[in-house]
Amino acid sequence: MTRTAAELRGTLARPRGEAARRHGRLPMPPLAYTDEIARATAPLYARVATIIPPVEWPFHAPYVHAINQLKAERNAVILAHNYMTPEIFHCVADVVGDSLQLAIEATKTDAEVIVQCGVHFMAETSKLLNPDKTVLIPDMDAGCSLAASITGADVRALREAYPGVPVVAYVNTSADVKAEVDICCTSSNAVQVVESLGAPRVIFLPDEYLAKYVQTQTDVEIIAWKGHCEVHERFTGAELRAYREADPSIRIIAHPECPPDVLAEADFTGSTARMIDWVKREHPARVVMVTECSMADNVAAETPDVKFVRPCNLCPHMKRITLPKILDSLVSMTEEVVIDPAIAARARRSVERMINLKS
């Protein structure tokens, strides 16, 4: 029998044990798969049938059904990053895209609650741009190696070491860092942002490999921080050459967070959004998408004529976000993202300066 949203709230497990003391709640108990749920979710399964085996759908479907019921009752919108698993990305998300796309699109909704299916810095960015809305993240421990590689204190030290040099921060940073920089950027507009400052040299943080890629595209001197994405840094040029040697017709596209030897092997380099657009535009017979695994799954669901060869690296932080945790978050209205108002005001300026930059 299907449980209503009210019944789900009423049956929420009470906190107990160490995990409960640490997080304030326990996971939602497993939900039953019924004929009613099977019928209700059949159109959603049709979206992912080519990438989610039928044997797995009975586990996902009850959560998909409950989440879609409850988000309407909560006046909530679900933002899902491109790295979310297909059952989240295609079946419960209202807005999908890269981190900045999600935050900007969230400003256009009348929803009172934002559930960020991504990592913590993304939820912070959504809160910065939507300060009057409740922003939830299903797992507060969903972090990011890039965001963790630098602090606001590090930025202040850089300013002392390079007085007068403007500082650009990739959006993959905490609000504390964003509050200390001049402007933010994404992987798609990094070159434009750097050149917009009109300076002969710029501090670019925290991704060293993205900084090196930007340096190949501009005459502005780039001073880089040595942060790395733990997903993208594991790819190697030798690995990609082996794929190409096995099949010379294969196309390789890569994210600029990858090391330079990987980008040297790529037929196309671009942000997550540009990689997706490239596949949909070019329709290669076989492609290696050098980024997080789930993005290839999500694009494959929309381009069944393209064969994806997967040198697969999963982001352990993104994979902390699951359907049961999303449902639990909506039921208990946790975990809420809160930013110190003084930090938020300064961090918001650096993000808005980027958004308002003329193309």
C-alpha positions in Angstrom: 0.0 0.0 0.0 1.3 3.5 -0.9 2.1 5.7 2.1 1.0 9.3 1.9 3.4 12.1 2.6 1.7 12.6 6.0 2.2 9.0 6.8 5.8 9.1 5.8 6.4 12.0 8.1 4.6 10.2 10.9 6.7 7.0 10.5 10.1 8.8 10.4 12.5 6.9 12.6 13.3 8.7 15.8 17.0 9.5 16.4 18.9 6.9 18.4 22.5 5.7 18.6 25.7 7.5 17.6 24.7 8.2 14.0 21.5 9.8 15.2 23.3 11.9 17.7 25.7 13.1 15.0 23.2 13.7 12.2 19.9 14.2 14.2 18.0 11.5 12.3 18.2 7.9 10.9 17.5 6.8 7.3 14.0 6.2 6.1 13.0 2.5 6.4 12.7 0.7 3.0 9.6 1.3 1.1 7.4 -1.3 -0.6 7.1 -1.7 -4.4 3.4 -2.1 -5.3 1.4 -2.5 -8.4 0.1 1.0 -7.9 3.6 2.4 -7.7 4.7 0.4 -10.7 1.9 1.9 -12.8 2.5 5.5 -11.5 6.2 5.4 -12.2 6.1 3.5 -15.5 6.6 6.7 -17.6 9.6 7.7 -15.5 11.2 4.3 -15.9 10.8 4.6 -19.6 13.2 7.5 -19.5 16.0 5.3 -17.9 15.1 1.8 -19.1 18.2 1.7 -21.3 20.5 2.3 -18.4 18.8 1.0 -15.3 18.1 -2.8 -15.4 14.5 -3.9 -14.7 15.7 -5.8 -11.6 16.8 -2.5 -10.0 13.7 -0.4 -10.6 11.5 -2.0 -7.8 14.0 -0.5 -5.3 14.1 2.9 -6.8 10.4 3.3 -7.8 8.9 3.6 -4.3 11.3 6.4 -3.4 10.8 8.2 -6.7 7.1 8.1 -6.2 7.2 9.3 -2.6 9.7 12.1 -3.4 7.6 13.4 -6.2 4.5 13.4 -4.0 6.2 15.1 -1.1 8.1 17.8 -3.0 4.7 19.1 -4.3 3.3 19.2 -0.8 6.5 21.0 0.5 6.5 23.4 -2.4 10.0 22.2 -3.0 12.2 22.1 -6.1 15.0 19.5 -6.6 18.2 20.6 -8.3 20.3 17.8 -9.6 23.9 18.1 -10.8 25.0 16.3 -14.0 26.9 13.8 -11.8 23.8 12.5 -10.0 22.8 8.9 -10.7 20.1 8.5 -13.4 17.3 7.6 -11.0 17.8 11.0 -9.4 18.7 13.0 -12.5 15.9 11.8 -14.7 13.2 10.8 -12.3 12.9 13.3 -9.4 14.9 16.4 -10.5 13.1 19.5 -11.6 16.3 21.3 -12.7 19.5 19.7 -14.0 22.8 21.1 -15.0 26.1 22.2 -13.7 26.4 23.9 -10.2 26.0 27.5 -11.4 23.1 26.7 -13.8 21.3 25.0 -10.9 21.7 28.0 -8.6 20.7 30.5 -11.2 17.6 28.5 -12.3 16.6 28.2 -8.7 16.2 32.0 -8.5 13.4 31.7 -11.1 11.2 29.3 -9.2 8.4 30.1 -6.8 9.3 27.1 -4.7 10.0 27.8 -1.0 12.4 24.9 -0.5 15.4 23.9 -2.6 16.8 20.4 -2.3 20.4 20.4 -3.6 21.4 17.1 -5.1 25.1 17.7 -5.4 27.9 18.6 -3.0 28.1 21.1 -0.2 29.6 24.1 -2.1 26.8 23.8 -4.6 24.2 24.0 -1.9 26.0 27.1 -0.5 25.9 28.7 -3.9 22.2 28.1 -4.2 21.7 29.6 -0.8 23.8 32.7 -1.7 21.6 33.3 -4.8 18.4 32.4 -2.9 18.9 33.8 0.6 15.2 33.9 1.4 14.6 30.2 0.6 15.2 27.1 2.6 18.1 25.2 1.0 18.5 21.5 2.0 21.3 19.1 1.2 20.4 15.4 1.7 23.9 14.6 3.2 25.9 17.4 4.8 29.0 15.3 4.5 28.9 15.5 0.7 32.1 17.5 0.2 34.6 18.2 -2.6 38.3 17.7 -2.8 38.7 21.0 -4.7 36.6 23.0 -2.2 38.5 21.4 0.7 41.9 22.3 -0.8 41.7 26.0 0.1 40.3 28.3 2.8 39.5 31.9 3.2 42.7 32.3 5.2 44.7 30.9 2.3 43.2 33.5 0.0 44.1 36.3 2.4 47.7 35.0 2.5 47.8 34.9 -1.3 46.7 38.6 -1.4 49.6 39.4 1.0 52.0 37.5 -1.2 50.7 39.1 -4.4 49.5 42.6 -3.5 47.2 44.2 -6.0 46.8 41.0 -8.1 43.1 40.1 -8.6 41.8 36.8 -7.5 39.4 34.5 -9.4 37.7 31.6 -7.7 36.2 28.6 -9.4 32.7 28.0 -8.2 34.0 24.8 -6.7 34.9 26.6 -3.5 33.3 27.3 -0.2 31.4 30.5 0.7 34.3 31.4 3.0 36.6 31.5 0.0 34.1 33.2 -2.3 33.9 36.0 0.2 37.6 36.7 -0.1 37.9 36.8 -3.9 37.1 39.4 -6.6 35.0 37.3 -8.9 34.0 33.7 -9.5 34.0 31.6 -12.7 32.9 28.3 -14.1 34.9 26.0 -16.3 32.9 27.4 -19.3 33.6 31.1 -18.7 37.0 31.0 -16.9 38.9 32.6 -19.8 36.3 35.3 -20.2 36.3 36.1 -16.5 40.1 36.2 -16.3 40.4 38.6 -19.3 37.5 40.7 -18.0 39.7 41.9 -15.1 42.1 43.8 -17.4 45.1 42.7 -15.4 48.5 41.4 -16.6 48.3 38.5 -14.1 45.6 36.9 -12.1 45.5 34.5 -9.1 43.3 31.5 -10.2 42.1 29.0 -7.6 41.7 26.3 -6.5 42.1 23.9 -9.5 45.6 23.7 -10.9 44.7 21.8 -14.0 41.9 24.2 -14.9 44.3 27.1 -14.4 46.8 25.5 -16.7 44.1 25.0 -19.4 43.1 28.7 -19.0 46.7 29.7 -19.4 46.8 28.0 -22.9 43.8 30.2 -23.9 45.0 33.6 -22.7 48.0 35.9 -22.6 47.2 36.8 -19.0 49.7 35.3 -16.6 48.0 32.8 -14.3 49.2 32.2 -10.7 47.7 28.8 -9.8 46.7 27.1 -6.6 47.5 23.4 -6.4 44.1 22.0 -5.8 42.8 18.9 -7.8 39.6 17.1 -8.4 40.0 13.6 -7.1 37.9 12.2 -9.9 39.5 14.0 -12.9 43.1 13.8 -11.7 43.0 10.0 -11.9 42.6 9.9 -15.6 45.8 9.6 -17.7 46.9 10.3 -21.2 48.3 6.8 -21.5 44.9 5.4 -20.6 43.2 7.4 -23.4 45.8 6.5 -26.0 45.1 2.9 -25.3 41.4 3.4 -26.1 42.3 5.2 -29.3 44.8 2.5 -30.3 42.1 -0.1 -29.8 39.6 1.8 -31.9 41.0 4.8 -34.0 37.4 5.9 -34.8 36.6 6.7 -31.1 36.1 10.3 -30.1 37.4 11.5 -26.7 36.0 14.5 -24.9 37.4 15.8 -21.6 36.7 18.2 -18.8 39.4 20.9 -18.2 39.8 19.7 -14.6 41.8 16.8 -16.1 45.6 16.8 -16.2 47.3 18.4 -19.3 48.3 15.0 -20.8 44.7 13.9 -20.8 43.5 17.1 -22.5 46.3 16.6 -25.1 44.6 13.4 -26.1 41.1 14.9 -26.3 39.2 15.8 -29.5 37.2 18.3 -27.5 37.6 20.0 -24.1 34.8 21.7 -22.3 32.6 22.1 -19.2 30.0 19.5 -18.3 27.3 21.5 -20.2 29.5 21.9 -23.3 30.4 18.2 -23.2 26.8 17.3 -23.2 26.0 19.7 -26.0 28.9 18.3 -28.0 27.6 14.7 -27.8 24.0 15.8 -28.7 25.3 17.9 -31.6 28.0 15.5 -33.0 26.3 12.1 -32.3 29.6 10.2 -32.5 29.3 6.4 -32.9 31.6 5.8 -29.9 32.8 8.3 -27.4 34.9 8.4 -24.2 33.5 11.1 -21.9 36.4 11.8 -19.5 34.5 13.0 -16.4 32.4 11.5 -13.6 30.7 8.2 -14.5 27.1 9.1 -13.9 27.2 12.0 -16.4 27.8 9.5 -19.2 24.9 7.4 -18.0 22.6 10.5 -18.0 23.7 11.6 -21.5 23.4 8.0 -22.7 19.7 7.9 -21.6 19.1 10.8 -24.0 21.3 9.7 -26.9 20.7 5.9 -27.3 22.4 5.9 -30.7 25.8 6.8 -29.1 27.9 4.1 -27.6 29.7 5.3 -24.4 33.0 3.7 -23.6 33.5 4.3 -19.9 36.9 4.7 -18.3 34.9 5.1 -15.1 35.8 7.3 -12.1 33.0 7.8 -9.5 32.9 10.8 -7.2 32.4 9.4 -3.7 31.0 12.7 -2.5 28.3 12.9 -5.2 27.4 9.3 -4.5 26.5 10.2 -0.9 23.3 11.7 -2.3 20.7 8.9 -2.8 16.9 8.6 -3.2 16.4 7.5 0.4 18.4 10.5 1.7 16.5 12.9 -0.6 13.2 11.5 0.8 14.5 11.7 4.4 15.5 15.3 3.8 12.1 16.3 2.6 10.3 14.4 5.4 12.4 15.9 8.2 13.4 19.2 6.4 17.1 18.6 7.1 20.0 19.2 6.5 19.5 23.0 6.1 22.4 25.0 4.7 23.0 28.2 6.7 25.7 30.8 5.9 26.9 33.5 8.2 25.3 36.7 6.9 28.5 38.7 6.9 30.2 36.0 4.8 27.2 35.5 2.6 27.0 39.2 1.6 30.6 39.3 0.4 30.5 35.9 -1.2 27.3 36.8 -3.1 29.0 39.8 -4.6 31.7 37.6 -6.2 29.1 35.3 -7.7 26.8 38.0 -8.9 29.8 39.9 -10.5 30.4 36.8 -12.6 26.7 36.4 -13.5 26.4 40.0 -14.5 29.5 39.8 -16.7 28.5 40.6 -20.3 29.1 37.8 -22.8 
